């Protein structure tokens, strides 16, 4: 029996986080309402998330799965919707967890809250917390 799931129904062909960052930085330079997507990707790279999270883009949205990514769908993902998705306009962020069980979760907030909200979803849905490198105080 198939569960009513909105999880990722395709093979998850991940893209290197540095390529995702370059794409969102280029887009944000032309369209500042995309800045929060670039900030999220920067935080993944800064917090060693690229070793524990896999990402790709779907049109203008960011799609994230926990590593190791299953070989076969459905795959639980967190999607950060872009302002062009029709789900949220400029100044807002819409993040949704699309689970394999059908127990999805979604939230709208001001885009200034995008990075902490993203990590809240990573912790709650995938058990992946950001790793903050300690600075030497010499």
Secondary structure, DSSP 8 states (H G I E B T S, - for coil): ------SB-S------HHHHHHHHHHHHHH-GGGHHHHHHHHHHHHTTGGGTEEEEEETTEEEEEESS--SSS-B-EEEEE-GGGSS--TTEEEEEEE-SSS--EEEEEEGGGHHHHHHHHIIIII------------
